[in-house]
Protein backbone atom coordinates (compact mmCIF):
# COMPACT_ATOMS: atom_id res chain seq x y z
CA UNK A 1 0.00 0.00 0.00
CA UNK A 2 1.28 3.46 -0.88
CA UNK A 3 0.91 6.61 1.15
CA UNK A 4 1.85 9.72 -0.80
CA UNK A 5 2.93 12.55 1.49
CA UNK A 6 2.96 16.16 0.29
CA UNK A 7 4.60 18.92 2.30
CA UNK A 8 3.36 22.47 1.75
CA UNK A 9 5.01 25.73 2.79
CA UNK A 10 7.51 25.44 5.64
CA UNK A 11 6.81 21.71 5.96
CA UNK A 12 8.82 21.16 2.78
CA UNK A 13 11.78 22.99 4.34
CA UNK A 14 11.68 20.90 7.51
CA UNK A 15 11.40 17.65 5.56
CA UNK A 16 13.89 18.79 2.88
CA UNK A 17 11.42 17.57 0.27
CA UNK A 18 8.16 18.60 -1.41
CA UNK A 19 6.89 15.05 -0.91
CA UNK A 20 7.60 11.36 -0.69
CA UNK A 21 5.97 7.96 -1.01
CA UNK A 22 5.81 5.54 1.90
CA UNK A 23 5.18 1.82 1.36
CA UNK A 24 3.36 -0.34 3.91
CA UNK A 25 2.56 -4.06 3.69
CA UNK A 26 -1.06 -3.63 4.74
CA UNK A 27 -3.50 -1.38 6.60
CA UNK A 28 -1.79 1.18 8.80
CA UNK A 29 -2.97 3.76 11.31
CA UNK A 30 -2.36 7.44 10.70
CA UNK A 31 -0.31 7.38 13.93
CA UNK A 32 2.06 4.78 12.43
CA UNK A 33 2.48 6.92 9.30
CA UNK A 34 3.23 10.01 11.39
CA UNK A 35 5.69 8.05 13.57
CA UNK A 36 7.47 6.92 10.39
CA UNK A 37 7.72 10.52 9.17
CA UNK A 38 9.00 11.69 12.56
CA UNK A 39 11.72 9.02 12.52
CA UNK A 40 12.77 9.87 8.95
CA UNK A 41 12.95 13.64 9.37
CA UNK A 42 13.64 14.06 13.09
CA UNK A 43 10.72 16.47 13.40
CA UNK A 44 7.27 15.86 14.79
CA UNK A 45 4.54 17.30 12.59
CA UNK A 46 2.02 17.67 15.41
CA UNK A 47 -0.89 20.03 15.96
CA UNK A 48 -1.42 22.85 16.65
CA UNK A 49 1.54 23.99 14.54
CA UNK A 50 0.65 21.72 11.61
CA UNK A 51 -2.57 20.83 9.85
CA UNK A 52 -3.22 17.56 8.01
CA UNK A 53 -5.37 16.47 5.13
CA UNK A 54 -6.05 12.79 4.48
CA UNK A 55 -7.30 12.38 0.93
CA UNK A 56 -8.24 16.06 0.94
CA UNK A 57 -10.16 16.06 4.23
CA UNK A 58 -9.00 17.66 7.47
CA UNK A 59 -7.85 15.40 10.29
CA UNK A 60 -7.84 16.31 13.99
CA UNK A 61 -4.85 15.45 16.16
CA UNK A 62 -6.65 13.55 18.90
CA UNK A 63 -7.43 10.28 17.18
CA UNK A 64 -4.59 9.38 14.85
CA UNK A 65 -4.28 5.86 16.26
CA UNK A 66 -7.98 5.28 15.52
CA UNK A 67 -7.77 6.32 11.87
CA UNK A 68 -7.02 3.21 9.83
CA UNK A 69 -5.79 3.67 6.27
CA UNK A 70 -6.75 0.59 4.28
CA UNK A 71 -5.96 1.66 0.70
CA UNK A 72 -3.55 3.92 -1.15
CA UNK A 73 -3.92 7.43 0.23
CA UNK A 74 -2.52 10.94 0.15
CA UNK A 75 -1.55 12.95 3.21
CA UNK A 76 -0.86 16.67 2.96
CA UNK A 77 1.02 18.44 5.76
CA UNK A 78 0.80 22.22 5.90
CA UNK A 79 1.23 25.02 8.45
CA UNK A 80 -1.86 25.45 10.61
CA UNK A 81 -3.36 28.84 9.86
CA UNK A 82 -5.67 30.32 12.44
CA UNK A 83 -8.14 32.93 11.30
CA UNK A 84 -9.08 35.96 13.26
C-alpha positions as CSV (number, residue, x, y, z in Angstrom):
1,X,0.0,0.0,0.0
2,X,1.3,3.5,-0.9
3,X,0.9,6.6,1.2
4,X,1.8,9.7,-0.8
5,X,2.9,12.6,1.5
6,X,3.0,16.2,0.3
7,X,4.6,18.9,2.3
8,X,3.4,22.5,1.8
9,X,5.0,25.7,2.8
10,X,7.5,25.4,5.6
11,X,6.8,21.7,6.0
12,X,8.8,21.2,2.8
13,X,11.8,23.0,4.3
14,X,11.7,20.9,7.5
15,X,11.4,17.6,5.6
16,X,13.9,18.8,2.9
17,X,11.4,17.6,0.3
18,X,8.2,18.6,-1.4
19,X,6.9,15.0,-0.9
20,X,7.6,11.4,-0.7
21,X,6.0,8.0,-1.0
22,X,5.8,5.5,1.9
23,X,5.2,1.8,1.4
24,X,3.4,-0.3,3.9
25,X,2.6,-4.1,3.7
26,X,-1.1,-3.6,4.7
27,X,-3.5,-1.4,6.6
28,X,-1.8,1.2,8.8
29,X,-3.0,3.8,11.3
30,X,-2.4,7.4,10.7
31,X,-0.3,7.4,13.9
32,X,2.1,4.8,12.4
33,X,2.5,6.9,9.3
34,X,3.2,10.0,11.4
35,X,5.7,8.0,13.6
36,X,7.5,6.9,10.4
37,X,7.7,10.5,9.2
38,X,9.0,11.7,12.6
39,X,11.7,9.0,12.5
40,X,12.8,9.9,8.9
41,X,13.0,13.6,9.4
42,X,13.6,14.1,13.1
43,X,10.7,16.5,13.4
44,X,7.3,15.9,14.8
45,X,4.5,17.3,12.6
46,X,2.0,17.7,15.4
47,X,-0.9,20.0,16.0
48,X,-1.4,22.8,16.7
49,X,1.5,24.0,14.5
50,X,0.7,21.7,11.6
51,X,-2.6,20.8,9.8
52,X,-3.2,17.6,8.0
53,X,-5.4,16.5,5.1
54,X,-6.0,12.8,4.5
55,X,-7.3,12.4,0.9
56,X,-8.2,16.1,0.9
57,X,-10.2,16.1,4.2
58,X,-9.0,17.7,7.5
59,X,-7.8,15.4,10.3
60,X,-7.8,16.3,14.0
61,X,-4.8,15.4,16.2
62,X,-6.6,13.6,18.9
63,X,-7.4,10.3,17.2
64,X,-4.6,9.4,14.8
65,X,-4.3,5.9,16.3
66,X,-8.0,5.3,15.5
67,X,-7.8,6.3,11.9
68,X,-7.0,3.2,9.8
69,X,-5.8,3.7,6.3
70,X,-6.7,0.6,4.3
71,X,-6.0,1.7,0.7
72,X,-3.5,3.9,-1.2
73,X,-3.9,7.4,0.2
74,X,-2.5,10.9,0.2
75,X,-1.5,13.0,3.2
76,X,-0.9,16.7,3.0
77,X,1.0,18.4,5.8
78,X,0.8,22.2,5.9
79,X,1.2,25.0,8.5
80,X,-1.9,25.5,10.6
81,X,-3.4,28.8,9.9
82,X,-5.7,30.3,12.4
83,X,-8.1,32.9,11.3
84,X,-9.1,36.0,13.3
